[in-house]
Amino acid sequence: MDLSVVASVLGVGWIVVEYAVKIIAVGVVPEDRRPSSSSA
């Protein structure tokens, strides 16, 4: 396995994890707050 292949896999994996964290944060955080306190 080449070092560039490992680096690209880690890069893609990090992007996927980052998007997953953002989606979970958007999906979970508003449920804990009142609609009146949320900002657009």
Short mmCIF file of the C-alpha atoms (twelve columns), coordinates in Angstrom:
data_MODEL
# 
_entry.id   MODEL 
# 
loop_
_atom_site.group_PDB 
_atom_site.id 
_atom_site.type_symbol 
_atom_site.label_atom_id 
_atom_site.label_alt_id 
_atom_site.label_comp_id 
_atom_site.label_asym_id 
_atom_site.label_seq_id 
_atom_site.Cartn_x 
_atom_site.Cartn_y 
_atom_site.Cartn_z 
_atom_site.pdbx_PDB_model_num 
ATOM 1  C CA . MET A 1  0.000   0.000  0.000  1 
ATOM 2  C CA . ASP A 2  1.373   3.368  -1.033 1 
ATOM 3  C CA . LEU A 3  1.731   6.269  1.361  1 
ATOM 4  C CA . SER A 4  -0.353  8.475  -0.948 1 
ATOM 5  C CA . VAL A 5  -3.152  5.892  -0.894 1 
ATOM 6  C CA . VAL A 6  -3.112  5.822  2.896  1 
ATOM 7  C CA . ALA A 7  -3.116  9.622  3.041  1 
ATOM 8  C CA . SER A 8  -6.048  9.909  0.621  1 
ATOM 9  C CA . VAL A 9  -8.062  7.272  2.502  1 
ATOM 10 C CA . LEU A 10 -7.430  9.061  5.796  1 
ATOM 11 C CA . GLY A 11 -8.376  12.392 4.197  1 
ATOM 12 C CA . VAL A 12 -11.645 11.062 2.814  1 
ATOM 13 C CA . GLY A 13 -12.389 9.300  6.098  1 
ATOM 14 C CA . TRP A 14 -11.807 12.525 8.039  1 
ATOM 15 C CA . ILE A 15 -14.174 14.442 5.705  1 
ATOM 16 C CA . VAL A 16 -16.856 11.764 6.163  1 
ATOM 17 C CA . VAL A 17 -16.468 11.866 9.949  1 
ATOM 18 C CA . GLU A 18 -16.625 15.666 9.957  1 
ATOM 19 C CA . TYR A 19 -19.826 15.686 7.885  1 
ATOM 20 C CA . ALA A 20 -21.347 13.004 10.130 1 
ATOM 21 C CA . VAL A 21 -20.578 15.090 13.230 1 
ATOM 22 C CA . LYS A 22 -22.189 18.164 11.623 1 
ATOM 23 C CA . ILE A 23 -25.307 16.195 10.605 1 
ATOM 24 C CA . ILE A 24 -25.616 14.693 14.088 1 
ATOM 25 C CA . ALA A 25 -25.125 18.121 15.688 1 
ATOM 26 C CA . VAL A 26 -27.801 19.677 13.455 1 
ATOM 27 C CA . GLY A 27 -30.154 16.769 14.135 1 
ATOM 28 C CA . VAL A 28 -29.637 16.468 17.895 1 
ATOM 29 C CA . VAL A 29 -29.007 19.988 19.211 1 
ATOM 30 C CA . PRO A 30 -32.322 21.607 18.078 1 
ATOM 31 C CA . GLU A 31 -34.279 18.885 19.892 1 
ATOM 32 C CA . ASP A 32 -32.783 20.013 23.199 1 
ATOM 33 C CA . ARG A 33 -33.696 23.671 22.644 1 
ATOM 34 C CA . ARG A 34 -36.988 25.525 22.463 1 
ATOM 35 C CA . PRO A 35 -37.894 26.699 18.938 1 
ATOM 36 C CA . SER A 36 -38.024 30.318 20.165 1 
ATOM 37 C CA . SER A 37 -34.376 30.228 21.276 1 
ATOM 38 C CA . SER A 38 -32.995 28.840 18.016 1 
ATOM 39 C CA . SER A 39 -31.408 31.241 15.540 1 
ATOM 40 C CA . ALA A 40 -31.584 30.891 11.767 1 
# 
